[in-house]
Amino acid sequence: MTGGEPTLGAVPARLEEREREITAQAETMREQVAQLTAQLDEPGRAAEEVRLTRKTLLGLPDPGPPAPPAPKLPAYQQIMAVFTAAGHPLRARQMCEAVDLAVAPDNINNVRLNLKRPAGCGIMIETEPGLFTQPRP
C-alpha cells in the first residue's frame, strides 16, 4: 500500500464527513429558499391590497358633478341690506361686525374701500370721514 491511498477504515469516516457537508449545504439552501419565499410573498400581498382597493373604488357610487356654490349677493347689495337693517350711519368696523367678518385692520380697510365706491356714485353718503349712511329720499 502506498501512503496516498485511503485505507478501508478511513472511507466510512470520509463518507460521514461528506454527508455532514452536504447536509449543511442543504440547510443553507433551505434558509435561502425560506427568505426568498418571504420576499416573494410581500409583492403578492401588496398586489392583493391594490386589487381590493380598486374593487372598493369601482363599487362606490358616482358622486356626480359638484353642487354649484350658493349664489352670493354682490357686495353692494349686502352693504345696502345692512344699512337698511341698521337704520343709522355705520363705520367700516361696525359693517365688519354686521357681516361676521373678523375685525382686523385688513378687513376694516377693505370694507371701507367697498363703502367709498357707492359713496362716490351717490348710492351712499359719507357724512363725515369714515361714517357712511344711505341717502334720505
C-alpha positions in Angstrom: 0.0 0.0 0.0 1.1 3.5 -0.8 0.7 6.4 1.6 -1.6 8.5 -0.7 -4.4 6.0 -0.9 -7.2 5.9 1.7 -7.4 2.8 3.8 -10.5 0.8 4.0 -11.1 2.1 7.5 -10.9 5.7 6.5 -13.5 5.5 3.8 -16.5 5.4 6.2 -15.1 8.4 8.1 -14.6 10.3 4.9 -18.2 9.5 3.7 -19.6 10.6 7.1 -17.7 14.0 6.8 -19.0 14.4 3.2 -22.6 13.7 4.4 -22.3 16.4 7.0 -21.1 18.9 4.4 -24.0 18.0 2.1 -26.5 18.3 5.0 -25.1 21.7 5.9 -25.3 22.9 2.3 -28.9 21.7 2.1 -29.8 23.5 5.3 -28.2 26.7 4.0 -30.2 26.4 0.7 -33.4 25.8 2.7 -32.9 29.0 4.6 -32.2 30.9 1.4 -35.4 29.4 -0.1 -37.4 30.5 3.0 -36.0 34.0 2.7 -36.8 34.2 -1.0 -40.3 32.8 -0.4 -40.9 35.5 2.3 -39.7 38.2 -0.2 -41.9 36.8 -2.9 -45.0 36.8 -0.6 -44.7 40.6 0.0 -45.4 41.7 -3.6 -48.3 39.2 -3.7 -49.8 40.8 -0.6 -49.3 44.3 -2.0 -50.9 43.3 -5.3 -53.9 41.9 -3.4 -54.3 45.2 -1.5 -54.3 47.1 -4.8 -56.9 44.7 -6.2 -59.1 45.2 -3.1 -58.7 49.0 -3.3 -59.6 49.1 -7.0 -62.7 46.8 -6.4 -63.8 49.1 -3.5 -63.4 52.2 -5.5 -65.2 50.8 -8.5 -68.1 49.8 -6.2 -68.6 53.3 -4.9 -71.4 55.3 -6.4 -70.5 58.1 -8.8 -70.7 61.4 -6.9 -71.8 63.3 -9.9 -70.9 66.9 -10.6 -70.3 69.1 -7.6 -73.2 71.2 -6.5 -72.9 74.8 -7.7 -71.9 77.2 -4.9 -74.7 79.1 -3.3 -75.3 82.4 -5.1 -73.8 85.3 -3.1 -75.2 88.7 -3.1 -72.9 91.3 -4.6 -71.1 93.3 -2.1 -73.1 96.4 -2.6 -76.4 94.6 -2.1 -75.2 93.1 1.1 -74.0 96.6 2.2 -77.3 98.1 1.4 -79.1 95.4 3.3 -77.0 96.0 6.4 -77.6 99.8 6.2 -81.4 99.3 5.8 -81.5 97.0 8.8 -79.4 99.3 10.9 -81.3 102.5 10.1 -78.4 104.7 11.1 -74.9 105.6 9.9 -72.2 103.0 10.2 -68.4 102.8 10.2 -66.4 100.2 8.4 -65.7 98.4 11.8 -69.4 98.2 12.5 -70.0 96.8 9.0 -67.4 94.1 9.6 -69.2 93.1 12.8 -72.6 93.1 10.9 -71.4 90.8 8.2 -69.5 88.5 10.6 -66.0 89.5 9.3 -63.1 89.3 11.7 -62.5 92.8 13.0 -58.9 93.1 11.7 -57.2 96.0 10.0 -57.1 94.4 6.6 -60.8 93.6 6.7 -61.7 97.1 8.0 -59.7 98.7 5.2 -61.3 96.5 2.5 -64.8 97.3 3.9 -64.0 101.0 4.0 -63.0 100.8 0.3 -66.2 98.9 -0.5 -68.2 101.7 1.2 -66.4 104.5 -0.6 -67.2 103.2 -4.0 -71.0 103.5 -3.6 -70.4 106.8 -1.8 -68.6 108.0 -4.9 -71.6 107.1 -7.1 -74.1 108.7 -4.8 -75.6 105.4 -3.6 -74.1 106.0 -0.1 -73.2 109.2 1.7 -70.1 109.7 3.7 -71.4 112.2 6.3 -68.0 112.6 7.9 -64.7 110.8 7.3 -65.3 107.1 7.8 -69.0 107.4 8.7 -71.4 106.2 6.0 -75.2 106.2 5.6 -77.9 105.8 2.9 -79.2 109.0 1.3 -82.6 110.0 2.6 -85.4 110.3 0.0 
